[in-house]
Amino acid sequence: MSYFADAGQILIRFVFGALITLVVLRVLLQMVRANFYNPICQFLYKATNPVLMPLRRVVPSWRNLDVAGVLLAWLLSAIQLALLFALAGVAPKLVGLAVMAVADLIGFVLLLYMALIIVRILLSFFPGNTRHPIVPLIYQLTDPLLRPLQRILPSLGGLDFSPMVAWLLITLARVLLVQPLLDLGTGLARGA
């Protein structure tokens, strides 16, 4: 691959990674019913509304899940992969590309949760610093994952082991779910 192709790959991953992050965060924050008036939520709504609002007219929400947002994130992931394939001079089959986009999106959400758990652990070392608007959002996003584990796991001397167990479960999900899906998608994309 040439230097220009490498640079193109970096740019594609950066631009689409940022767009997917905005959409996924919006979907997740809506799922946990984050405070709409939080400045970060306001930014996410303003950044994603121009695309999501027209899409919502066609694709309704289901329970607490913004299906239009999930569809948009999946489409962005599929477009990113298609551009990366095009940059490499490969024309993938659409079924494989669709499966790869699902795997890529699931992997992204799992990686995002790994990062959020690390940030939550770091925030626990500085308990007085809770004024920033992102702090309650991090807790709201990670609570649905950590609270069930906190009920199961005993607290030993004030230490909370639920983040480590959650990290392990996420890693297992990446290995046992995302990677096989990605391999399946790659095989289908090549026509194998």
Stockholm file with secondary structure:
# STOCKHOLM 1.0

chainA/1-192         MSYFADAGQILIRFVFGALITLVVLRVLLQMVRANFYNPICQFLYKATNPVLMPLRRVVPSWRNLDVAGVLLAWLLSAIQLALLFALAGVAPKLVGLAVMAVADLIGFVLLLYMALIIVRILLSFFPGNTRHPIVPLIYQLTDPLLRPLQRILPSLGGLDFSPMVAWLLITLARVLLVQPLLDLGTGLARGA
#=GR chainA/1-192 SS CCHHHHHHHHHHHHHHHHHHHHHHHHHHHHHTTCCTTSHHHHHHHHHHHHHHHHHHHHSCCBTTBCHHHHHHHHHHHHHHHHHHHHHTTCCCCHHHHHHHHHHHHHHHHHHHHHHHHHHHHHHHTCTTCCCSTHHHHHHHHHHHHHHHHHHHSCCBTTBCCHHHHHHHHHHHHIIIIIHHHHHHHHHHHHTC
#=GC SS_cons         CCHHHHHHHHHHHHHHHHHHHHHHHHHHHHHTTCCTTSHHHHHHHHHHHHHHHHHHHHSCCBTTBCHHHHHHHHHHHHHHHHHHHHHTTCCCCHHHHHHHHHHHHHHHHHHHHHHHHHHHHHHHTCTTCCCSTHHHHHHHHHHHHHHHHHHHSCCBTTBCCHHHHHHHHHHHHIIIIIHHHHHHHHHHHHTC
//
